[in-house]
């Protein structure tokens, strides 16, 4: 359970760092990348622990490192997708409003 706590804390911090480094971070909330990162990391940790990787010699690092990597990657993917999509939609809406 300690490994899950560390994974969650590390991915929350990484999610906030991803949010802070995005130039379009005003288009979505600060908790979105952190939430996505924690959700993916916790799910990966549960899957890896259920599969028994936390108890096999030589693979005990897997439930510690892999969920963090997957969580950060998911946060980056969510930020890239939502930042572009919401910026494009906001521009389209503003164009429609200004044409009226």
C-alpha positions as CSV (number, residue, x, y, z in Angstrom):
1,X,0.0,0.0,0.0
2,X,3.0,2.3,0.5
3,X,3.9,2.0,-3.1
4,X,0.4,3.1,-4.1
5,X,0.6,6.1,-1.9
6,X,4.0,7.1,-3.4
7,X,2.7,6.5,-6.9
8,X,-0.4,8.7,-6.3
9,X,1.7,11.5,-4.7
10,X,4.3,11.5,-7.5
11,X,1.7,11.5,-10.3
12,X,-0.3,14.3,-8.7
13,X,2.8,16.4,-8.5
14,X,3.7,15.5,-12.1
15,X,0.2,16.4,-13.2
16,X,0.5,19.8,-11.7
17,X,3.9,20.3,-13.3
18,X,2.4,19.3,-16.7
19,X,-0.4,21.8,-16.2
20,X,2.0,24.6,-15.2
21,X,4.2,24.0,-18.3
22,X,1.3,24.1,-20.8
23,X,0.8,27.4,-22.6
24,X,-2.9,26.7,-23.0
25,X,-3.5,25.9,-19.3
26,X,-6.2,28.5,-19.0
27,X,-8.5,26.4,-21.2
28,X,-9.0,23.7,-18.6
29,X,-8.7,23.3,-14.8
30,X,-5.5,22.7,-12.9
31,X,-6.8,19.4,-11.4
32,X,-7.5,17.8,-14.8
33,X,-4.0,16.6,-15.7
34,X,-3.4,15.6,-12.1
35,X,-6.6,13.7,-12.0
36,X,-6.0,11.9,-15.2
37,X,-2.5,11.0,-14.1
38,X,-3.7,9.6,-10.8
39,X,-6.5,7.6,-12.4
40,X,-4.2,6.0,-14.9
41,X,-1.4,5.4,-12.4
42,X,-3.7,3.9,-9.8
43,X,-5.4,1.6,-12.4
44,X,-2.0,0.5,-13.7
45,X,-0.8,-0.2,-10.1
46,X,-3.9,-2.2,-9.3
47,X,-3.5,-4.3,-12.5
48,X,0.2,-4.9,-11.8
49,X,-0.3,-5.9,-8.2
50,X,-3.2,-8.2,-9.2
51,X,-1.0,-9.8,-11.8
52,X,1.6,-10.4,-9.0
53,X,4.4,-8.3,-10.3
54,X,4.9,-6.7,-6.8
55,X,5.8,-10.0,-5.3
56,X,8.1,-11.6,-7.9
57,X,11.9,-11.2,-7.4
58,X,13.3,-8.9,-10.0
59,X,10.0,-7.3,-10.9
60,X,9.2,-5.5,-7.7
61,X,10.2,-2.2,-9.3
62,X,7.4,-2.5,-11.9
63,X,4.5,-1.4,-9.7
64,X,6.6,1.5,-8.5
65,X,7.9,2.9,-11.8
66,X,5.5,1.9,-14.6
67,X,2.4,3.5,-13.1
68,X,4.2,6.8,-12.7
69,X,5.4,6.7,-16.3
70,X,2.0,5.8,-17.6
71,X,0.3,8.5,-15.4
72,X,2.6,11.2,-16.6
73,X,2.2,10.1,-20.3
74,X,-1.6,10.2,-19.9
75,X,-1.5,13.6,-18.3
76,X,0.5,14.9,-21.2
77,X,-1.8,13.3,-23.7
78,X,-4.9,14.8,-22.1
79,X,-3.3,18.3,-21.9
80,X,-2.2,18.2,-25.6
81,X,-5.6,16.9,-26.8
82,X,-7.8,19.2,-24.6
83,X,-5.6,22.2,-25.0
84,X,-5.8,22.0,-28.8
85,X,-9.5,21.0,-29.0
86,X,-10.7,23.7,-26.5
87,X,-8.6,26.4,-28.1
88,X,-10.0,25.6,-31.5
89,X,-13.6,25.5,-30.3
90,X,-13.2,28.8,-28.4
91,X,-11.8,30.4,-31.5
92,X,-14.7,29.1,-33.6
93,X,-17.3,30.3,-31.1
94,X,-15.6,33.7,-30.9
95,X,-15.6,34.0,-34.7
96,X,-19.3,33.2,-34.8
97,X,-20.1,35.7,-32.1
98,X,-18.0,38.4,-33.8
99,X,-19.6,37.9,-37.2
100,X,-23.1,38.6,-35.8
